[in-house]
Amino acid sequence: MALFPIDNLEPGMILKSAVCDRSGRMLLPAGIELEAKHLKIFRTWGVSGADIVGDEVDDDSQGDLGDVTGDPSALAAAQQEVELLFIHNDHHHQMIRELMRICISRRVSNAC
């Protein structure tokens, strides 16, 4: 599950999963259509993003490894490790995607 950054959320989007604050208290359950007031509440409680229905863009951007080559199993393992390291970053951001690609490439080349 990848989070859609708070700055990219818009009224009308549907939550794929519940949104919780930093202490784990649920602010909104899954299936709710976002309204402007919800976005204000998220910012107030320090929510950095939400999982949105129909958000296939996240999965595609994380899978873009460019010129990274190697053993498919080592590549998949490296990608999982790096995704955990970058879990709190905006995966839509071009620089973050590039840093992740470099980290995955280095992990795969060092595994050989």
Contacts in CASP RR format, 6 or more apart in sequence:
PFRMAT RR
TARGET T0000
AUTHOR 0000-0000-0000
METHOD contacts of the structure
MODEL  1
MALFPIDNLEPGMILKSAVCDRSGRMLLPAGIELEAKHLKIFRTWGVSGA
DIVGDEVDDDSQGDLGDVTGDPSALAAAQQEVELLFIHNDHHHQMIRELM
RICISRRVSNAC
1 16 0 8 1.000
1 17 0 8 1.000
1 51 0 8 1.000
2 51 0 8 1.000
2 55 0 8 1.000
2 58 0 8 1.000
2 59 0 8 1.000
2 62 0 8 1.000
2 91 0 8 1.000
3 48 0 8 1.000
3 49 0 8 1.000
3 50 0 8 1.000
3 51 0 8 1.000
3 58 0 8 1.000
4 13 0 8 1.000
4 49 0 8 1.000
4 50 0 8 1.000
4 51 0 8 1.000
4 52 0 8 1.000
4 55 0 8 1.000
4 58 0 8 1.000
4 92 0 8 1.000
5 48 0 8 1.000
5 49 0 8 1.000
5 90 0 8 1.000
5 92 0 8 1.000
6 39 0 8 1.000
6 42 0 8 1.000
6 43 0 8 1.000
6 47 0 8 1.000
6 48 0 8 1.000
6 49 0 8 1.000
6 50 0 8 1.000
8 92 0 8 1.000
9 34 0 8 1.000
9 39 0 8 1.000
9 42 0 8 1.000
9 49 0 8 1.000
9 50 0 8 1.000
9 52 0 8 1.000
10 34 0 8 1.000
11 33 0 8 1.000
11 34 0 8 1.000
11 35 0 8 1.000
11 36 0 8 1.000
11 38 0 8 1.000
11 39 0 8 1.000
12 33 0 8 1.000
12 34 0 8 1.000
12 35 0 8 1.000
13 33 0 8 1.000
13 34 0 8 1.000
13 50 0 8 1.000
13 52 0 8 1.000
13 53 0 8 1.000
14 31 0 8 1.000
14 32 0 8 1.000
14 33 0 8 1.000
14 34 0 8 1.000
14 52 0 8 1.000
14 53 0 8 1.000
15 28 0 8 1.000
15 29 0 8 1.000
15 30 0 8 1.000
15 31 0 8 1.000
15 32 0 8 1.000
15 34 0 8 1.000
15 50 0 8 1.000
15 51 0 8 1.000
15 52 0 8 1.000
15 53 0 8 1.000
16 30 0 8 1.000
16 31 0 8 1.000
16 50 0 8 1.000
16 51 0 8 1.000
16 52 0 8 1.000
16 53 0 8 1.000
16 54 0 8 1.000
16 55 0 8 1.000
17 30 0 8 1.000
17 50 0 8 1.000
17 51 0 8 1.000
18 26 0 8 1.000
18 27 0 8 1.000
18 28 0 8 1.000
18 29 0 8 1.000
18 30 0 8 1.000
19 26 0 8 1.000
19 27 0 8 1.000
19 28 0 8 1.000
19 42 0 8 1.000
19 47 0 8 1.000
19 49 0 8 1.000
19 50 0 8 1.000
20 26 0 8 1.000
20 27 0 8 1.000
20 47 0 8 1.000
21 27 0 8 1.000
21 45 0 8 1.000
21 46 0 8 1.000
21 47 0 8 1.000
22 45 0 8 1.000
22 46 0 8 1.000
27 38 0 8 1.000
27 41 0 8 1.000
27 42 0 8 1.000
27 45 0 8 1.000
27 47 0 8 1.000
28 38 0 8 1.000
31 53 0 8 1.000
32 38 0 8 1.000
34 50 0 8 1.000
42 49 0 8 1.000
42 50 0 8 1.000
48 88 0 8 1.000
57 92 0 8 1.000
58 91 0 8 1.000
58 92 0 8 1.000
61 91 0 8 1.000
61 92 0 8 1.000
61 97 0 8 1.000
62 79 0 8 1.000
62 83 0 8 1.000
62 91 0 8 1.000
62 97 0 8 1.000
62 100 0 8 1.000
63 79 0 8 1.000
64 97 0 8 1.000
64 101 0 8 1.000
65 75 0 8 1.000
65 79 0 8 1.000
65 101 0 8 1.000
65 104 0 8 1.000
65 105 0 8 1.000
66 101 0 8 1.000
67 105 0 8 1.000
68 75 0 8 1.000
68 101 0 8 1.000
68 104 0 8 1.000
68 105 0 8 1.000
68 108 0 8 1.000
69 75 0 8 1.000
69 108 0 8 1.000
70 108 0 8 1.000
71 108 0 8 1.000
71 111 0 8 1.000
74 108 0 8 1.000
74 111 0 8 1.000
74 112 0 8 1.000
75 104 0 8 1.000
75 108 0 8 1.000
77 111 0 8 1.000
78 103 0 8 1.000
78 104 0 8 1.000
78 107 0 8 1.000
78 108 0 8 1.000
78 111 0 8 1.000
79 104 0 8 1.000
81 107 0 8 1.000
82 100 0 8 1.000
82 103 0 8 1.000
82 104 0 8 1.000
82 107 0 8 1.000
83 100 0 8 1.000
85 103 0 8 1.000
86 96 0 8 1.000
86 99 0 8 1.000
86 100 0 8 1.000
86 103 0 8 1.000
89 96 0 8 1.000
90 96 0 8 1.000
91 97 0 8 1.000
91 100 0 8 1.000
END
